[in-house]
Amino acid sequence: MVTTLTSREFNQDTSGAKKAASKGPVFITDRGRPAHVLLSIEDYLRLSGGHMSLAEALAQANADFDFDPPRITGGISRPADLD
């Protein structure tokens, strides 16, 4: 099911737009012309081939990643081997 909203309608009922996006794409128009499309994350991943960049993953509001890099021992520099 495709839904079309004006920018004003989208701004006034964002919650309704998100509900509509769970059923299909929501086209948002600006001055009568399609300007944006709101999709569920499932639809986006399906269309993009299921790949999300690291930046996209980190930008998600509910992103929660454990990051525990190994400690560097012995310093980070060493003399150049010129032989």
C-alpha positions as CSV (number, residue, x, y, z in Angstrom):
1,M,0.0,0.0,0.0
2,V,1.5,3.4,-1.0
3,T,0.6,6.5,0.9
4,T,1.2,10.1,-0.2
5,L,1.4,13.0,2.2
6,T,2.2,16.7,1.8
7,S,5.1,18.1,3.7
8,R,2.6,19.8,6.0
9,E,0.6,16.6,6.6
10,F,3.8,14.8,7.4
11,N,4.9,17.5,9.9
12,Q,1.5,17.5,11.6
13,D,1.2,13.7,11.9
14,T,4.7,12.1,11.9
15,S,3.3,9.2,14.0
16,G,0.7,8.5,11.4
17,A,3.3,8.6,8.7
18,K,5.4,6.0,10.6
19,K,2.4,3.8,11.0
20,A,1.7,4.1,7.2
21,A,5.3,3.2,6.4
22,S,4.9,-0.1,8.2
23,K,2.4,-1.0,5.5
24,G,4.3,0.4,2.5
25,P,6.2,3.4,1.2
26,V,5.1,6.9,2.2
27,F,5.7,9.5,-0.5
28,I,6.1,13.0,0.9
29,T,5.4,15.8,-1.5
30,D,6.8,19.3,-1.6
31,R,4.7,21.8,-3.7
32,G,2.9,18.9,-5.3
33,R,6.0,17.0,-6.4
34,P,7.4,13.9,-4.7
35,A,10.4,14.9,-2.7
36,H,11.0,12.1,-0.1
37,V,10.1,8.6,0.6
38,L,9.7,7.1,4.1
39,L,10.3,3.4,4.4
40,S,10.5,0.9,7.3
41,I,14.0,-0.3,8.0
42,E,13.0,-3.7,6.8
43,D,12.0,-2.3,3.4
44,Y,15.1,-0.2,3.2
45,L,17.4,-3.2,3.9
46,R,15.5,-5.3,1.4
47,L,15.9,-2.6,-1.3
48,S,19.6,-1.9,-0.4
49,G,20.5,-5.6,-0.6
50,G,20.6,-6.0,3.2
51,H,23.8,-4.0,3.6
52,M,24.2,-1.1,6.0
53,S,27.4,1.0,6.2
54,L,29.1,1.4,9.6
55,A,28.0,5.1,9.6
56,E,24.4,4.1,9.0
57,A,24.5,1.5,11.8
58,L,26.0,4.0,14.3
59,A,23.5,6.7,13.3
60,Q,20.6,4.6,14.4
61,A,18.9,6.0,17.5
62,N,19.0,2.6,19.3
63,A,22.5,1.7,18.3
64,D,24.4,0.0,21.1
65,F,27.8,-1.4,20.3
66,D,30.4,-2.8,22.7
67,F,33.9,-1.6,21.8
68,D,36.8,-2.9,23.8
69,P,39.9,-2.4,21.7
70,P,43.1,-4.3,22.8
71,R,45.6,-2.4,24.9
72,I,48.8,-1.5,23.0
73,T,51.8,-2.9,24.9
74,G,55.5,-1.9,24.3
75,G,54.7,1.5,22.8
76,I,53.4,2.4,19.4
77,S,56.7,3.3,17.8
78,R,59.8,1.3,16.9
79,P,63.0,2.2,15.2
80,A,63.1,1.9,11.5
81,D,64.9,-1.1,10.0
82,L,67.1,0.4,7.3
83,D,69.3,-2.6,6.6
